[in-house]
Amino acid sequence: MTRTTIRQRPAGPPAASVRPGPGGIGRSSSAAAERVSDDLRRGSGDFLEQRRWVAGLTSLAGFALGVVGLYQFGVLRRVPELPLPFLDADAVDASGEAYQELKTPDAALGLASAAVTLVLAGMGDRSRARATPWVPLALAAKTAVDAAGGLYLMAEQVTKHRKVCSWCTVAALAQAAALPVALPEARAALRHLARRS
């Protein structure tokens, strides 16, 4: 078992110190789950900072997509945006292409995709590049798909609408920024797999 190196400013208490007593309704815990909790919130090294960055950038993209989604569902009457000549989120996000895939708002699909990326960023403890190398490899592949998708939608906005949605731009840039952050752990997982074979 790898001992967790505590980061300088950890988030919250150690998981074991808040373990509830027996009984009650709900999920149980395990030492492995507590290790993941402590590693993600309190640990340092072993690519934990990179995983936090991927989670933060993906959450930023999710927030931006959430604003777009509220408009696409009609909860917001307008997308809040700066009055700049090259921005027109209302038109871009109301267009038919934004509802073409599965005949649903594309922001909803983007949020579902971001949720998968967050699950992959959070899955496993600090030793996952060695213990479950497929997880960091899947995260790197997923962030590559996210980045490509965001850049594709940006190109679509620029070439078809000649205007862009600022919130979509934030989401696309955050997704693109997450890819290089996910790569070092994926390379470590590949090195581990190469040594095993």
N, C-alpha and C positions, 0 to 999 in steps of 0.2 A: 504494500500500500504506500502510495506517495504522500508525503506530508505536505500540506498546503503552506506555501510561503504567503504570509499575510501582506497585503498591499498597505501602503502608508496611511491611506484614509479608507478603511473598509466600509462597506455598506451594511449596516445592521449587525445584529448579534450573531454569534455562531448558531448554526441550525440546531445542534443538540441542546443548546440552552433554552430553546423555546419549544422543545418537543412536548406535545400535550400528553396528558396521562391516558391510561387505557379507557376504553368505552367511548360512547358517543357515536354520532353518525358521521360518516365521511371516509375519506381516504386514509390509508395507513401510510407510514413512512418506512424508510430503510436507511441503513448506513450509506448505501450508494447514493440515494436521493439527497441525503444531507451533505455528502461530499460534493455533489454537483452544486447545491445551494451555496456552500461555503466557497467553492472554487470560483463560481461566477460572480458572487457579490464581494468576496473578501480576498481572493487569491491574486497572486501576481506571477508573471512568468508563464512559460508553456503556452504562449499564444492567447492567454486570457484577455489581455488588453486589446488584441486584434479582434477577438470575438465580441468584446464590448463595443468596439467601433463599428463592426458590421451591424450589430443590433441597434446602435444609435442611428446610423445612417439609414438603415431599413425602416426604423420607426419614424424618422423624419420624412422619408418618402411616403410612408403610410399616412402620416398626418396630412401631408399635402394632397394625397389622393382622397383622403376623407373629406376635405373641403370640396374638392371637385365632385365627389360622390353625392354630397348633400345637395349640390346644385342639380346634378343629373337626376336625382330622385324627386326634385321639386321642393325640397325642404327649404333651400335658399332660393330667393328670386333672382339673385345675381351673384356672380363669383366676385368676392372682394379683390380688387386688383388696382394697381397704380394706373392712372390715366395716361399711358404712354402709347404712341401711335402703332407700335409693333405688337402690342398686347391686346388680345380679345378672347379671353377665356369663355365668355358667354357664347360666342359663336362656335369656337372650336369644340367646346365640350357639349354643345347641343346638336352637333352635326350627326348625320346618320352613321358615319363610320364609327363614332364613339359608342354606338349601340349595336353594331353589326355582329360581333362575336357573341354567340349564345343569346342574342337579342336582349342583352342586359347592359347596363352602364359599364363602360370599360374601367371606370374607377373601382367598381366592385370587384372585378377580376384582378385588378392591380392589388387591391387590399388582400384578397385571398392568396395571391402569389407572395406578397410580403409576409403573410403569416407563415407560409412554408419556409421562407428564408429565415425568419426568426426562430422557428423550431429547430432548423439545422444549426443555427448559430449557438443555440442554447443546449443542444443535445450532447450529453456526456460530460465527464469530468476532465480535468487537466491532462490526463494521459490518453485522450481519445485518438491522437495521431498515431499512437502505438497500439492501443487496445482495439479500437474500431476505426481503422484508417479510411474506411469508405465514407464516414461522416464528414471529415474535412474535405475530402474529394468531392462529395456531393454538394457541400456548401460552395466550394469554388465554382463548380459547374453551374449551380443555381444563380450565383451572383453574376456569372458571365451571361446567362440567359436574361437576368433582370436588366443588366447594363445594355445588352443588345436591344431588348424590347423598349426600354426607355429612349434610347437613341433613335430607334426606328420611328417611334411615335413623334419624336421631335422633328425628324426629317419629314414625316407626313404633314405635320402642322406647317412647317416652313414652305414645303413645295406645293401643297394643295390650298391651304388657307392664306398663305403669305403673312400669317400672324401666328403668335404662340400664346399658350396659356402659361402664365408665370408659375402657377402651382405645379403644372405638369413639368415645367423646366426644373423646378426645385427637386421634384421626385426623380427625374431622369439623371440629374447631376449627382444626387445622393446615391442612386443605384450604381452609377458608373464609378463613383468613388469607393464603393464597398468592394468592388472586384479586386483591386490590387492589395487591399487589406486582408482578404481571405486567402491569397495565394501562398504566403509563407508556410502556413500550417498545412496546406495541401502538398507543398513540396516536401515537408517533413514526413507526411504520411506516405508519399511515394518512395522516399528514401527508405523508410521502414519496410515497406512492401518489397523493395528490391533486395534488402538484406535478408528478408525471410525466405526468398525464393532461391 
